[in-house]
């Protein structure tokens, strides 16, 4: 789809050609089960372990600390469930008000099971209230689970300060780094974190592969029983996906600084161009430290759903951090937690770029937006 402008990379990314090529043998000829003891199986096992080392290198971990999963969501939920199994009788879990739904749905279920879920607030830029976090920790706190970078606004939490606070209290910390990996420097060897979740398809790898960092000597109960992954995650591994994830991780590591500089320039150009072209536009979390590829722009008085449909008709893929319910688009929980004016929150779009994004695409979207806004105004969709 050469005429497509794809600015929805926080949803998923285009797999790199190198990733696809690396995966193909494991979808054709190298099909053995990596748990088999014969040479065929062990040759596949070797490839899986090489990928484990590649993923570990990206985040400064030891290969033995990497557990492969099916997705970032599974990694998040395995970390939370797996940690809590060894923290009884403590029943308090601390999260933020802006977590991804993978964590939000998990904690909602835990609350139904009798856990005390404490949500720490954020300011208007999406930054965590670390003073509140420190106040809310008690001897009943079983786990703290926070995102590293927000999937909707790109705002980065002060994970160094969070880790200091949580470590001082002697409580395990889980970080959801799904949106941070490959966009900012994520190093577990420099941070007091017990668990860290990541996903392949956010870094130009395949869907269906994720990983969980589990610090050495940290106890984790499996949610899927079996002998694989050192008995921490049962089920025959998705070898093709894992090999692809390994290659994506290695390339993300190699190009991190270069990509960050290039993509930041494109994001800033997009923000400035849209805001200069329309007085209705305002960037959410503009003063926060953000991952390079993400901008969330609110359009006063407009509806995000209508804007997205018009963009799609013009060949532009973007998204809104919101769910459509009963024909109306409600502002996302993230923007509500930040206290964004509803006039802007209802009309907020997320544009998320990648290494494949170009200046021409950015300029095309800048040029397109005023006409779309005028069309909505003419239709009375404000």
MARKE-728606 format. One record per residue (C-alpha): residue in one letter; x, z, y. Coordinates in nm, 4 decimals, decimal comma. Layout:
BEGIN
LORO:sero:X:Z:Y
LORO:A:X:Z:Y
...
END
This chain:
BEGIN
LORO:sero:X:Z:Y
LORO:X:0,0000:0,0000:0,0000
LORO:X:0,2432:-0,1268:0,2610
LORO:X:-0,0152:-0,1070:0,5416
LORO:X:-0,0769:0,2630:0,4774
LORO:X:0,0551:0,5295:0,7126
LORO:X:0,0902:0,8376:0,4977
LORO:X:0,1085:1,1571:0,7036
LORO:X:-0,0276:1,3930:0,4358
LORO:X:0,2978:1,4984:0,2710
LORO:X:0,2086:1,8683:0,2533
LORO:X:-0,0606:1,7634:0,0071
LORO:X:0,1835:1,5599:-0,2003
LORO:X:0,4837:1,3355:-0,1518
LORO:X:0,5790:0,9914:-0,2758
LORO:X:0,8123:1,0284:-0,5774
LORO:X:1,1615:0,8977:-0,5142
LORO:X:1,2677:0,5902:-0,7096
LORO:X:1,5530:0,7922:-0,8602
LORO:X:1,2997:1,0485:-0,9844
LORO:X:1,0784:0,7884:-1,1502
LORO:X:1,3764:0,6183:-1,3172
LORO:X:1,5041:0,9502:-1,4498
LORO:X:1,1626:1,0327:-1,5981
LORO:X:1,0965:0,7045:-1,7776
LORO:X:1,3154:0,7636:-2,0876
LORO:X:1,1279:1,0873:-2,1577
LORO:X:0,7960:0,9019:-2,1461
LORO:X:0,9217:0,6370:-2,3896
LORO:X:1,2130:0,7032:-2,6251
LORO:X:1,3245:1,0615:-2,5602
LORO:X:1,0010:1,2151:-2,6777
LORO:X:1,1279:1,4913:-2,9071
LORO:X:1,0114:1,8508:-2,8670
LORO:X:1,2897:2,0446:-2,6902
LORO:X:1,2238:2,3431:-2,9190
LORO:X:1,3038:2,1426:-3,2338
LORO:X:1,6348:2,2293:-3,4029
LORO:X:1,7299:1,8732:-3,5004
LORO:X:1,9732:1,6721:-3,2903
LORO:X:1,6963:1,4613:-3,1343
LORO:X:1,5174:1,7713:-3,0123
LORO:X:1,8361:1,9351:-2,8929
LORO:X:1,9373:1,6292:-2,6915
LORO:X:1,6077:1,6624:-2,5046
LORO:X:1,6704:2,0363:-2,4694
LORO:X:2,0019:1,9567:-2,3021
LORO:X:1,8261:1,7397:-2,0435
LORO:X:1,5746:2,0155:-1,9752
LORO:X:1,8528:2,2687:-1,9206
LORO:X:2,0350:2,0313:-1,6865
LORO:X:1,7164:2,0120:-1,4779
LORO:X:1,6950:2,3911:-1,4800
LORO:X:2,0461:2,4080:-1,3355
LORO:X:1,9556:2,1507:-1,0675
LORO:X:1,6523:2,3500:-0,9564
LORO:X:1,8525:2,6738:-0,9593
LORO:X:2,1247:2,5168:-0,7440
LORO:X:1,8716:2,4174:-0,4784
LORO:X:1,7801:2,7818:-0,4131
LORO:X:2,1072:2,9552:-0,4994
LORO:X:1,9852:3,1011:-0,8274
LORO:X:2,1246:3,1241:-1,1776
LORO:X:1,9712:2,8749:-1,4219
LORO:X:1,8549:3,1613:-1,6439
LORO:X:1,6392:3,2849:-1,3557
LORO:X:1,4254:2,9688:-1,3505
LORO:X:1,0962:2,9524:-1,5442
LORO:X:0,9296:2,6124:-1,5579
LORO:X:0,5527:2,5954:-1,5054
LORO:X:0,2886:2,3274:-1,4521
LORO:X:0,2583:2,3674:-1,0738
LORO:X:0,3164:2,5778:-0,7669
LORO:X:-0,0242:2,7381:-0,8174
LORO:X:0,0650:2,8507:-1,1671
LORO:X:0,3989:2,9826:-1,0435
LORO:X:0,2262:3,1887:-0,7745
LORO:X:-0,0312:3,3314:-1,0125
LORO:X:0,2248:3,3960:-1,2875
LORO:X:0,4386:3,5911:-1,0390
LORO:X:0,1473:3,8043:-0,9220
LORO:X:-0,0096:3,8693:-1,2620
LORO:X:0,3248:3,8969:-1,4355
LORO:X:0,4603:4,1517:-1,1902
LORO:X:0,1469:4,3670:-1,1779
LORO:X:0,1468:4,4114:-1,5559
LORO:X:0,4529:4,6346:-1,5197
LORO:X:0,3458:4,8166:-1,2043
LORO:X:0,0587:5,0258:-1,3415
LORO:X:-0,1021:5,2519:-1,2347
LORO:X:-0,0323:5,1196:-0,8838
LORO:X:-0,3303:4,9147:-0,7649
LORO:X:-0,2416:4,7951:-0,4151
LORO:X:-0,1312:4,4369:-0,3450
LORO:X:-0,0252:4,3308:0,0040
LORO:X:-0,0617:3,9707:0,1237
LORO:X:-0,1077:3,7960:0,4583
LORO:X:-0,4297:3,6644:0,6088
LORO:X:-0,3008:3,3050:0,5922
LORO:X:-0,2004:3,2632:0,2269
LORO:X:-0,2579:2,9439:0,0294
LORO:X:-0,5741:2,9392:-0,1817
LORO:X:-0,3630:2,9702:-0,4993
LORO:X:-0,2752:3,3224:-0,3881
LORO:X:-0,6086:3,3847:-0,2159
LORO:X:-0,8175:3,3103:-0,5234
LORO:X:-0,5845:3,5203:-0,7360
LORO:X:-0,6126:3,8238:-0,5099
LORO:X:-0,9902:3,7783:-0,4829
LORO:X:-1,0067:3,8016:-0,8610
LORO:X:-0,7807:4,1064:-0,8602
LORO:X:-1,0093:4,2731:-0,6071
LORO:X:-1,3017:4,2211:-0,8458
LORO:X:-1,0903:4,3928:-1,1093
LORO:X:-1,0425:4,6998:-0,8939
LORO:X:-0,7214:4,6268:-0,7073
LORO:X:-0,6876:4,7200:-0,3419
LORO:X:-0,5951:4,4018:-0,1546
LORO:X:-0,4426:4,4612:0,1878
LORO:X:-0,4158:4,1652:0,4247
LORO:X:-0,1556:4,1746:0,7015
LORO:X:-0,2463:3,9875:1,0179
LORO:X:-0,0644:3,7189:1,2134
LORO:X:-0,0364:3,6448:1,5836
LORO:X:-0,1558:3,3333:1,7681
LORO:X:0,1488:3,1424:1,6436
LORO:X:0,0942:3,2395:1,2817
LORO:X:0,3823:3,4876:1,2709
LORO:X:0,3365:3,7911:1,0462
LORO:X:0,2933:4,1367:1,2002
LORO:X:0,5947:4,2988:1,0319
LORO:X:0,5225:4,6357:1,1953
LORO:X:0,1807:4,6386:1,0277
LORO:X:0,3398:4,5458:0,6964
LORO:X:0,5745:4,8428:0,7237
LORO:X:0,2864:5,0776:0,8095
LORO:X:0,0675:4,9630:0,5208
LORO:X:0,3222:5,0147:0,2422
LORO:X:0,2473:5,3218:0,0306
LORO:X:0,3499:5,4733:-0,3025
LORO:X:0,0516:5,2868:-0,4481
LORO:X:0,1788:4,9435:-0,3436
LORO:X:0,2477:4,7441:-0,6581
LORO:X:0,3552:4,4120:-0,5066
LORO:X:0,3974:4,2272:-0,1786
LORO:X:0,3255:3,8520:-0,1950
LORO:X:0,3812:3,6324:0,1098
LORO:X:0,4244:3,2639:0,1877
LORO:X:0,7545:3,1423:0,3316
LORO:X:0,6039:2,8574:0,5353
LORO:X:0,2390:2,7900:0,6063
LORO:X:0,0963:2,4762:0,4515
LORO:X:-0,1394:2,4081:0,7440
LORO:X:0,0639:2,4831:1,0563
LORO:X:0,4199:2,4802:0,9234
LORO:X:0,4842:2,8248:1,0746
LORO:X:0,7714:3,0058:0,9026
LORO:X:0,7467:3,3764:0,8307
LORO:X:1,0426:3,6016:0,9098
LORO:X:1,1208:3,6348:0,5406
LORO:X:1,4505:3,8113:0,6057
LORO:X:1,2712:4,0947:0,7882
LORO:X:0,9907:4,1010:0,5312
LORO:X:1,2444:4,1319:0,2506
LORO:X:1,4268:4,4148:0,4297
LORO:X:1,1053:4,6125:0,4754
LORO:X:0,9861:4,5622:0,1196
LORO:X:1,3261:4,6316:-0,0365
LORO:X:1,3585:4,9568:0,1597
LORO:X:1,0291:5,0686:0,0038
LORO:X:1,1503:4,9807:-0,3470
LORO:X:0,8664:4,7322:-0,4071
LORO:X:0,8973:4,3873:-0,5672
LORO:X:0,8501:4,0893:-0,3353
LORO:X:0,7094:3,7493:-0,4262
LORO:X:0,7513:3,4566:-0,1887
LORO:X:0,5499:3,1349:-0,2059
LORO:X:0,8143:2,8817:-0,1009
LORO:X:0,6194:2,5723:-0,2086
LORO:X:0,6103:2,4261:0,1449
LORO:X:0,9528:2,5568:0,2470
LORO:X:1,1590:2,4020:-0,0314
LORO:X:1,3410:2,0870:0,0768
LORO:X:1,2469:2,1422:0,4422
LORO:X:1,4408:2,4558:0,5313
LORO:X:1,7263:2,6453:0,3693
LORO:X:1,5802:2,8615:0,0919
LORO:X:1,8427:3,0822:-0,0710
LORO:X:1,7531:3,3614:-0,3093
LORO:X:2,1171:3,4713:-0,3275
LORO:X:2,0920:3,5803:0,0369
LORO:X:1,7500:3,7451:0,0208
LORO:X:1,6071:4,0495:-0,1579
LORO:X:1,3249:3,8656:-0,3346
LORO:X:1,2126:3,9285:-0,6927
LORO:X:1,0015:3,6141:-0,7437
LORO:X:0,9862:3,2778:-0,5679
LORO:X:0,7464:2,9903:-0,6385
LORO:X:0,8154:2,6194:-0,5937
LORO:X:0,6624:2,2854:-0,6858
LORO:X:0,8064:1,9424:-0,7650
LORO:X:0,5536:1,7183:-0,5952
LORO:X:0,6225:1,8653:-0,2507
LORO:X:0,9864:1,7458:-0,2635
LORO:X:0,9347:1,3856:-0,3806
LORO:X:0,9115:1,4860:-0,7438
LORO:X:0,6232:1,4414:-0,9894
LORO:X:0,2955:1,6284:-1,0054
LORO:X:0,2536:1,8616:-1,3006
LORO:X:0,5884:2,0417:-1,2706
LORO:X:0,6651:2,3679:-1,0951
LORO:X:0,9031:2,6584:-1,1267
LORO:X:0,9225:3,0307:-1,0719
LORO:X:1,2427:3,2114:-0,9829
LORO:X:1,2536:3,5503:-1,1553
LORO:X:1,5492:3,7608:-1,0516
LORO:X:1,7636:3,8810:-1,3375
LORO:X:1,6508:4,2105:-1,4871
LORO:X:1,3071:4,1773:-1,3229
LORO:X:1,0221:4,2248:-1,5671
LORO:X:0,7558:3,9552:-1,5911
LORO:X:0,4596:3,9494:-1,8301
LORO:X:0,3582:3,5970:-1,9399
LORO:X:0,0084:3,4733:-1,8654
LORO:X:0,0424:3,2030:-2,1338
LORO:X:0,1804:3,3495:-2,4548
LORO:X:0,4373:3,1546:-2,6531
LORO:X:0,8034:3,1275:-2,7382
LORO:X:0,9036:2,8762:-2,4701
LORO:X:1,0835:2,9570:-2,1445
LORO:X:1,2392:3,2708:-2,2976
LORO:X:0,8855:3,3876:-2,3820
LORO:X:0,7943:3,4005:-2,0130
LORO:X:0,5686:3,0935:-2,0196
LORO:X:0,4311:2,9537:-2,3431
LORO:X:0,3587:2,5881:-2,4116
LORO:X:0,5789:2,2883:-2,4858
LORO:X:0,7551:2,1944:-2,1641
LORO:X:0,6646:1,8833:-1,9658
LORO:X:1,0117:1,7393:-2,0128
LORO:X:0,9591:1,4188:-1,8133
LORO:X:0,8161:1,6132:-1,5196
LORO:X:1,0899:1,8756:-1,5369
LORO:X:1,3650:1,6127:-1,5473
LORO:X:1,2028:1,4498:-1,2439
LORO:X:1,1871:1,7845:-1,0696
LORO:X:1,5562:1,8387:-1,1354
LORO:X:1,6512:1,5073:-0,9764
LORO:X:1,4195:1,5720:-0,6801
LORO:X:1,5751:1,9163:-0,6319
LORO:X:1,9288:1,7769:-0,6376
LORO:X:1,8446:1,5068:-0,3838
LORO:X:1,6581:1,7541:-0,1617
LORO:X:1,9690:1,9730:-0,1660
LORO:X:2,1954:1,6808:-0,0720
LORO:X:1,9780:1,5529:0,2131
LORO:X:1,8346:1,8784:0,3539
LORO:X:2,0153:1,8812:0,6895
LORO:X:1,9867:1,5053:0,7429
LORO:X:1,6159:1,4976:0,6598
LORO:X:1,5409:1,8001:0,8754
LORO:X:1,6991:1,6437:1,1828
LORO:X:1,5332:1,3049:1,1375
LORO:X:1,1867:1,4400:1,0559
LORO:X:1,1904:1,6978:1,3355
LORO:X:1,2494:1,4174:1,5837
LORO:X:0,9559:1,2198:1,4477
LORO:X:0,7257:1,5223:1,4467
LORO:X:0,8124:1,6089:1,8076
LORO:X:0,7584:1,2477:1,9108
LORO:X:0,4168:1,2486:1,7434
LORO:X:0,3106:1,5762:1,9056
LORO:X:0,4234:1,4799:2,2521
LORO:X:0,2766:1,1313:2,2280
LORO:X:-0,0671:1,2498:2,1138
LORO:X:-0,0832:1,5322:2,3676
LORO:X:0,0246:1,2998:2,6483
LORO:X:-0,2343:1,0423:2,5407
LORO:X:-0,5255:1,2868:2,5279
LORO:X:-0,6081:1,5862:2,7445
LORO:X:-0,8189:1,7179:2,4553
LORO:X:-0,5159:1,7691:2,2277
LORO:X:-0,3237:2,0928:2,1795
LORO:X:-0,0633:2,1850:1,9168
LORO:X:-0,1437:2,4940:1,7129
LORO:X:0,1502:2,7331:1,6465
LORO:X:0,3659:2,5321:1,8855
LORO:X:0,5843:2,8321:1,9748
LORO:X:0,6455:2,9343:1,6141
LORO:X:0,9556:2,8487:1,4141
LORO:X:0,8196:2,5728:1,1924
LORO:X:0,9248:2,3548:0,9033
LORO:X:1,0352:2,0182:1,0436
LORO:X:0,7653:1,7940:0,9028
LORO:X:0,4406:1,9673:0,9990
LORO:X:0,2228:1,9618:1,3077
LORO:X:-0,1300:2,0921:1,3413
LORO:X:-0,3090:1,9498:1,6449
LORO:X:-0,6469:2,0655:1,7707
LORO:X:-0,8774:1,8289:1,9602
LORO:X:-1,1135:2,0216:2,1853
LORO:X:-1,4815:1,9658:2,1163
LORO:X:-1,4285:1,7201:1,8293
LORO:X:-1,4925:1,7477:1,4556
LORO:X:-1,1937:1,7151:1,2257
LORO:X:-1,3939:1,5468:0,9513
LORO:X:-1,5052:1,2636:1,1802
LORO:X:-1,1509:1,2122:1,3061
LORO:X:-1,0146:1,2014:0,9513
LORO:X:-1,2682:0,9402:0,8466
LORO:X:-1,1811:0,7176:1,1422
LORO:X:-0,8100:0,7608:1,0754
LORO:X:-0,8652:0,6716:0,7109
LORO:X:-1,0542:0,3555:0,8093
LORO:X:-0,7475:0,2622:1,0145
LORO:X:-0,5122:0,3198:0,7213
LORO:X:-0,3818:0,6606:0,8307
LORO:X:-0,3759:0,9531:0,5873
LORO:X:-0,3877:1,2999:0,7428
LORO:X:-0,5787:1,6175:0,6590
LORO:X:-0,7616:1,9167:0,7992
LORO:X:-0,6989:2,2667:0,6759
LORO:X:-1,0667:2,3247:0,6201
LORO:X:-1,3387:2,2908:0,3590
LORO:X:-1,6569:2,0904:0,4006
LORO:X:-1,9635:2,3031:0,3371
LORO:X:-2,3268:2,1988:0,3755
LORO:X:-2,2313:1,8996:0,5851
LORO:X:-2,0337:2,0967:0,8428
LORO:X:-1,6577:2,1445:0,8620
LORO:X:-1,5674:2,5093:0,9041
LORO:X:-1,2387:2,6041:1,0706
LORO:X:-0,9704:2,6984:0,8221
LORO:X:-0,9015:3,0637:0,7455
LORO:X:-0,5497:3,0108:0,8818
LORO:X:-0,6641:2,9016:1,2278
LORO:X:-0,9261:3,1740:1,2354
LORO:X:-0,6645:3,4373:1,1467
LORO:X:-0,4484:3,3062:1,4315
LORO:X:-0,7383:3,3423:1,6745
LORO:X:-0,7444:2,9722:1,7641
LORO:X:-1,0285:2,8867:2,0011
LORO:X:-1,3144:2,7476:1,7838
LORO:X:-1,3425:2,4527:2,0239
LORO:X:-0,9967:2,3474:1,9020
LORO:X:-1,0108:2,4904:1,5493
LORO:X:-1,3092:2,2744:1,4497
LORO:X:-1,1176:1,9648:1,5528
LORO:X:-0,7737:2,0464:1,4144
LORO:X:-0,5797:1,7947:1,2072
LORO:X:-0,2604:1,8376:1,0103
LORO:X:-0,0034:1,5598:1,0169
LORO:X:0,2782:1,6161:0,7671
LORO:X:0,5702:1,3731:0,7583
LORO:X:0,8490:1,2969:0,5117
LORO:X:1,1797:1,1137:0,4798
LORO:X:0,9767:0,7931:0,4380
LORO:X:0,8013:0,8305:0,7751
LORO:X:0,9103:0,5929:1,0508
LORO:X:0,9116:0,5717:1,4282
LORO:X:0,6813:0,2701:1,4117
LORO:X:0,4238:0,4688:1,2136
LORO:X:0,4397:0,7557:1,4605
LORO:X:0,3925:0,5211:1,7542
LORO:X:0,1009:0,3460:1,5833
LORO:X:-0,0809:0,6777:1,5390
LORO:X:-0,0102:0,7768:1,9005
LORO:X:-0,1551:0,4459:2,0171
LORO:X:-0,4551:0,4750:1,7858
LORO:X:-0,5723:0,8280:1,8683
LORO:X:-0,7233:0,7694:2,2181
LORO:X:-0,9504:0,4931:2,0880
LORO:X:-1,0717:0,7129:1,8013
LORO:X:-1,1420:0,9984:2,0385
LORO:X:-1,3370:0,7648:2,2674
LORO:X:-1,5390:0,6324:1,9721
LORO:X:-1,6402:0,9842:1,8752
LORO:X:-1,7348:1,0661:2,2307
LORO:X:-1,9498:0,7533:2,2491
LORO:X:-2,1240:0,8466:1,9236
LORO:X:-2,1920:1,1974:2,0504
LORO:X:-1,9779:1,3476:1,7742
LORO:X:-1,8299:1,6076:2,0066
END
